[in-house]
Amino acid sequence: MNPPRSAPSARGGGLVPPRWRKEVERILITDAQIARRIEQMSHEIVRDFTGREMVVVSLLNGTVMFLADLIRNLSLPLRLDFMGVSSYGAGTESGELVFTKELRLDVCGRDVLLVDDILDTGNTLYRVLGKIRALKPRRIKTCVLLDKAARRVEDVKADYVGFEIPDFFVVGYGLDFAERYRNLPFVGVLFPHVYKAVSQQINEPKARKAKRHAK
């Protein structure tokens, strides 16, 4: 298996389009770099799953762009299903994990490829893997576009990793902040003042509410 690629550099690659320069600090991974790496990953997956029909389980919503490009490169029979998982609000901290959509397909005795956009704390994959294993698939392999190991809490590793990245707050190519930036064709680093301002807007009403209840 080819090792995951490290993000090109902390300085990034390419100029941020003018529309986004006040919010996105730099491009960390370009669309061309993403496309090349997905093609390499797809070859590994096809090699490992050849001879069996697999079920691709994708986690909503951040995987949409990654998933579409990945499965277009998979030249083998597959079935596709989704799980809805939410762990972020409009702020930057992970919250309580909530399952918003369950699997529709039966994965018992089948080969499963679980696809997610980013592996950081590992909380999401840990919970999802436990839920899928309870359904008794033949085997499960995991595939993520980005691996941010600096934030790992759970002992979880992905079988297929696109890029290893530093502890930056990244958006684009399906990844969001407050449900924005998913449509960017690259992975970019968000300016701290953007997410700090939104987090402050969220936290201030919560603090006032808690203060009122404490009286």
C-alpha positions as semicolon CSV with decimal commas, in nm:
position;residue;x (nm);y (nm);z (nm)
1;M;0,000;0,000;0,000
2;N;0,135;0,343;-0,093
3;P;0,193;0,565;0,212
4;P;-0,030;0,872;0,254
5;R;0,102;1,196;0,118
6;S;0,190;1,478;0,350
7;A;0,024;1,809;0,274
8;P;0,260;1,990;0,033
9;S;0,380;2,253;0,282
10;A;0,260;2,491;0,546
11;R;0,281;2,767;0,285
12;G;0,035;2,585;0,063
13;G;0,019;2,560;-0,313
14;G;-0,140;2,820;-0,539
15;L;-0,322;3,146;-0,489
16;V;-0,654;3,165;-0,310
17;P;-0,923;3,302;-0,549
18;P;-0,996;3,672;-0,478
19;R;-1,349;3,595;-0,357
20;W;-1,212;3,395;-0,061
21;R;-0,893;3,579;0,035
22;K;-1,043;3,752;0,339
23;E;-1,151;3,417;0,484
24;V;-0,914;3,151;0,349
25;E;-0,553;3,208;0,443
26;R;-0,394;2,973;0,190
27;I;-0,447;2,666;-0,025
28;L;-0,308;2,361;0,150
29;I;-0,388;2,099;-0,116
30;T;-0,479;2,189;-0,474
31;D;-0,751;2,025;-0,679
32;A;-0,487;1,871;-0,907
33;Q;-0,305;1,716;-0,610
34;I;-0,632;1,577;-0,478
35;A;-0,719;1,423;-0,815
36;R;-0,380;1,253;-0,846
37;R;-0,395;1,111;-0,496
38;I;-0,750;0,981;-0,536
39;E;-0,647;0,796;-0,851
40;Q;-0,364;0,629;-0,658
41;M;-0,593;0,538;-0,369
42;S;-0,852;0,390;-0,603
43;H;-0,592;0,152;-0,748
44;E;-0,515;0,027;-0,396
45;I;-0,883;-0,022;-0,316
46;V;-0,954;-0,207;-0,642
47;R;-0,659;-0,437;-0,575
48;D;-0,780;-0,517;-0,222
49;F;-1,148;-0,568;-0,310
50;T;-1,117;-0,745;-0,648
51;G;-1,336;-1,053;-0,671
52;R;-1,603;-0,938;-0,428
53;E;-1,888;-0,688;-0,444
54;M;-1,839;-0,425;-0,178
55;V;-2,070;-0,187;0,000
56;V;-1,940;0,168;0,017
57;V;-2,069;0,343;0,328
58;S;-2,013;0,717;0,317
59;L;-2,057;0,958;0,608
60;L;-2,264;1,267;0,536
61;N;-2,216;1,550;0,459
62;G;-1,846;1,623;0,423
63;T;-1,761;1,326;0,201
64;V;-1,979;1,421;-0,096
65;M;-1,710;1,560;-0,327
66;F;-1,445;1,307;-0,221
67;L;-1,688;1,018;-0,255
68;A;-1,800;1,118;-0,605
69;D;-1,443;1,140;-0,734
70;L;-1,338;0,821;-0,555
71;I;-1,612;0,588;-0,677
72;R;-1,574;0,715;-1,036
73;N;-1,227;0,560;-1,020
74;L;-1,338;0,225;-0,876
75;S;-1,370;-0,026;-1,159
76;L;-1,548;-0,298;-0,963
77;P;-1,905;-0,378;-0,860
78;L;-2,027;-0,188;-0,558
79;R;-2,336;-0,077;-0,372
80;L;-2,361;0,261;-0,205
81;D;-2,523;0,370;0,117
82;F;-2,491;0,661;0,359
83;M;-2,484;0,724;0,730
84;G;-2,561;1,067;0,870
85;V;-2,335;1,171;1,155
86;S;-2,308;1,511;1,317
87;S;-2,043;1,610;1,570
88;Y;-1,985;1,978;1,497
89;G;-2,219;2,272;1,544
90;A;-2,136;2,612;1,403
91;G;-1,837;2,632;1,636
92;T;-1,499;2,462;1,620
93;E;-1,522;2,209;1,903
94;S;-1,653;1,857;1,868
95;G;-1,987;1,808;2,032
96;E;-2,193;1,504;2,118
97;L;-2,209;1,264;1,825
98;V;-2,557;1,229;1,678
99;F;-2,661;0,976;1,412
100;T;-2,898;1,148;1,173
101;K;-2,931;0,867;0,916
102;E;-2,898;0,491;0,950
103;L;-2,790;0,239;0,687
104;R;-3,055;0,117;0,446
105;L;-2,858;-0,174;0,295
106;D;-2,785;-0,500;0,472
107;V;-2,406;-0,529;0,523
108;C;-2,409;-0,864;0,705
109;G;-2,143;-1,089;0,550
110;R;-2,037;-0,820;0,303
111;D;-1,715;-0,631;0,243
112;V;-1,755;-0,269;0,356
113;L;-1,552;0,037;0,263
114;L;-1,624;0,318;0,509
115;V;-1,550;0,662;0,363
116;D;-1,502;0,983;0,563
117;D;-1,357;1,323;0,482
118;I;-1,119;1,373;0,776
119;L;-0,985;1,167;1,063
120;D;-0,890;1,393;1,352
121;T;-0,993;1,300;1,708
122;G;-1,113;0,960;1,587
123;N;-1,437;0,989;1,785
124;T;-1,660;0,968;1,478
125;L;-1,488;0,669;1,315
126;Y;-1,467;0,489;1,649
127;R;-1,843;0,517;1,703
128;V;-1,934;0,441;1,343
129;L;-1,705;0,137;1,323
130;G;-1,863;-0,002;1,639
131;K;-2,209;0,046;1,493
132;I;-2,120;-0,124;1,163
133;R;-1,932;-0,413;1,328
134;A;-2,249;-0,492;1,523
135;L;-2,414;-0,563;1,185
136;K;-2,157;-0,843;1,124
137;P;-1,998;-0,751;0,789
138;R;-1,734;-0,985;0,646
139;R;-1,472;-0,710;0,681
140;I;-1,447;-0,332;0,707
141;K;-1,180;-0,106;0,563
142;T;-1,172;0,269;0,615
143;C;-1,082;0,542;0,369
144;V;-1,028;0,910;0,453
145;L;-0,912;1,204;0,248
146;L;-0,730;1,376;0,535
147;D;-0,559;1,250;0,850
148;K;-0,492;1,504;1,127
149;A;-0,306;1,282;1,375
150;A;-0,217;1,567;1,614
151;R;-0,577;1,574;1,741
152;R;-0,622;1,199;1,786
153;V;-0,806;1,090;2,099
154;E;-0,927;0,742;2,004
155;D;-0,691;0,468;1,884
156;V;-0,824;0,463;1,528
157;K;-0,631;0,431;1,202
158;A;-0,757;0,445;0,845
159;D;-0,660;0,182;0,589
160;Y;-0,647;0,431;0,302
161;V;-0,536;0,791;0,364
162;G;-0,513;1,066;0,106
163;F;-0,304;1,324;0,289
164;E;-0,157;1,368;0,635
165;I;-0,203;1,728;0,745
166;P;-0,088;1,946;1,039
167;D;-0,331;2,077;1,298
168;F;-0,485;2,346;1,077
169;F;-0,855;2,430;1,056
170;V;-0,923;2,324;0,698
171;V;-1,220;2,379;0,470
172;G;-1,311;2,308;0,110
173;Y;-1,360;2,002;-0,107
174;G;-1,660;1,903;0,104
175;L;-1,526;2,016;0,442
176;D;-1,718;2,299;0,600
177;F;-1,719;2,557;0,875
178;A;-2,070;2,652;0,987
179;E;-2,197;2,480;0,667
180;R;-1,991;2,708;0,442
181;Y;-1,692;2,651;0,210
182;R;-1,789;2,296;0,106
183;N;-1,791;2,401;-0,260
184;L;-1,427;2,513;-0,273
185;P;-1,240;2,287;-0,519
186;F;-0,928;2,277;-0,299
187;V;-0,848;2,218;0,069
188;G;-0,766;2,550;0,229
189;V;-0,671;2,684;0,571
190;L;-0,927;2,912;0,732
191;F;-0,809;3,234;0,894
192;P;-0,837;3,203;1,276
193;H;-1,033;3,528;1,303
194;V;-1,313;3,374;1,094
195;Y;-1,386;3,075;1,317
196;K;-1,308;3,260;1,639
197;A;-1,564;3,529;1,556
198;V;-1,836;3,275;1,483
199;S;-1,752;3,070;1,791
200;Q;-1,779;3,383;2,003
201;Q;-2,122;3,460;1,856
202;I;-2,237;3,111;1,952
203;N;-2,083;3,097;2,296
204;E;-2,193;3,440;2,421
205;P;-2,570;3,359;2,420
206;K;-2,495;3,025;2,588
207;A;-2,295;3,202;2,861
208;R;-2,575;3,457;2,917
209;K;-2,833;3,179;2,937
210;A;-2,621;2,984;3,187
211;K;-2,574;3,299;3,394
212;R;-2,949;3,359;3,406
213;H;-3,014;3,001;3,521
214;A;-2,746;3,036;3,788
215;K;-2,925;3,331;3,950
